[in-house]
Amino acid sequence: MKPNTQQLNDLTIQVRRDILRMVHAVNSGHPGGSLGCTEFLVALYQNIMDRKEGFDMDGIGEDLFFLSNGHISPVFYSVLARSGYFPVSELATFRLINSRLQGHPTTHDDLPGVRIASGSLGQGLSVGIGAAQAKKLNGDNHIIYTLHGDGELQEGQNWEAIMYASAKKVDNLITTIDLNGKQIDGSTDEVLAMGSIRAKFEAFDWDVLEIENGNDLEAIIAGMNDAKSRTGKGKPVCVLLHTEMGNGVDFMMYSHAWHGKAPNDTQLDVALGQNYNTGGNSDY
């Protein structure tokens, strides 16, 4: 049974609490983009993806997800833990020496749910395409999902992969772009304007759709189901997810300042107060 909307909303708030507490504990990490993608990853793992029990790197007979913008690891780790991949208590080891939960996901410590190391931006789509083609070779009729930051598209390797995916008709691939318009040094337009991302993907012969409210669970679920319906038709699918960096914490929103900055004690208390779920009863 898939969780209902209230359960998804409750989990979203809990994941936000996890993100805030994780980065605060070590005074390090990336809360802005993590908070902006919380609803998306909750919906993806709890409603959209066809997942098997347990985890193995082969991933045969299930949908797979690859995180390309690995700096939003706090939200990824929280959603993985709360989806049963590893104990929630392990979130307390985020960014500590010898922890499996490093600032950018890695595979050498065999953390369940993590399929690629993603510290260097711009590489996730290439890996996702390879996995999608492997699915086709294996006769496995499942979907590959990837997530990327919009600023990450300033990396050239993405465009080689985007060109390849359409040329080779990798139509079991859904690539989502977190379109928040912000990156570490400012707005994406100020750092390196890219024009219309939709027009660029369409020029490379992708099927493109937009989720205008990318922080609304019902809108995300409807949009991603639309994306799923477009697979298998000869084109890779791109979802432009319009989000707000720092969503759910008022003083972190509408600014790039919280891309990679942890809240202090007072700020944490305020942020947690804005995300009051069960009074912290489900906190790790």
URQUI-V740931 format. One record per backbone hydrogen bond with DSSP energy under -0.5 kcal/mol. CO is the residue of the C=O (numbers start at 1). NH is the residue of the N-H. Records with the same first field share a line. If there is no record, write none. Layout:
CO = NH ; NH
//
This chain:
4 = 8
5 = 9
6 = 10
7 = 11
8 = 12
9 = 13
10 = 14
11 = 15
12 = 16
13 = 17
14 = 18
15 = 19
16 = 20
17 = 21
18 = 22
19 = 23
20 = 24
21 = 25
22 = 26
23 = 27 ; 28
24 = 27
29 = 31
30 = 34
31 = 35
32 = 36 ; 246
33 = 37
35 = 38
37 = 41
38 = 42
39 = 43
40 = 44
41 = 45
42 = 46
43 = 47 ; 48
44 = 49
46 = 3
49 = 51
50 = 63
59 = 62
64 = 145
66 = 68 ; 147
68 = 70
69 = 72
70 = 73
72 = 75 ; 76
73 = 77
74 = 78
75 = 79
76 = 80
77 = 81
78 = 82
79 = 83
80 = 83 ; 85
81 = 84
87 = 90
88 = 91
89 = 92
90 = 93
91 = 94
93 = 96
96 = 99
100 = 102
101 = 95
103 = 73
105 = 118
107 = 110
110 = 112
111 = 114
113 = 115
118 = 70
119 = 121
120 = 123
123 = 127
124 = 128
125 = 129
126 = 130
127 = 131
128 = 132
129 = 133
130 = 134
131 = 135
132 = 136
133 = 137
134 = 138
135 = 140
136 = 139
139 = 141
140 = 142
143 = 64
144 = 174
145 = 66
146 = 176
147 = 68 ; 69
148 = 178
149 = 153
150 = 153
151 = 154
152 = 155
155 = 158 ; 159
156 = 159 ; 160
157 = 161
158 = 162
159 = 163
160 = 164
161 = 165
162 = 166
163 = 167
164 = 168
165 = 170
166 = 169
169 = 171
170 = 173
171 = 232
172 = 144
173 = 175 ; 237
174 = 146 ; 176
175 = 239
176 = 148 ; 178
177 = 179 ; 241
178 = 150 ; 180
179 = 243
181 = 188
183 = 186
186 = 183
187 = 191
188 = 192
189 = 193
195 = 197
196 = 200
197 = 201
198 = 202
199 = 203
200 = 204
201 = 206
202 = 205
206 = 208
207 = 238
209 = 240
210 = 212
211 = 242
212 = 214
213 = 216
215 = 217
216 = 220
217 = 221
218 = 222
219 = 223
220 = 224
221 = 225
222 = 226
223 = 227
224 = 228
225 = 229
226 = 230
227 = 230
228 = 231
230 = 233
236 = 207
237 = 175
238 = 209 ; 240
239 = 177 ; 241
240 = 211 ; 242
241 = 179 ; 243
242 = 214
243 = 245
244 = 247
245 = 254
246 = 249
249 = 252 ; 253
250 = 253
252 = 255
256 = 259
258 = 32
264 = 268
265 = 269
266 = 270
267 = 271
268 = 272
269 = 273
270 = 274
272 = 275
273 = 276
275 = 277
278 = 281
280 = 283
//
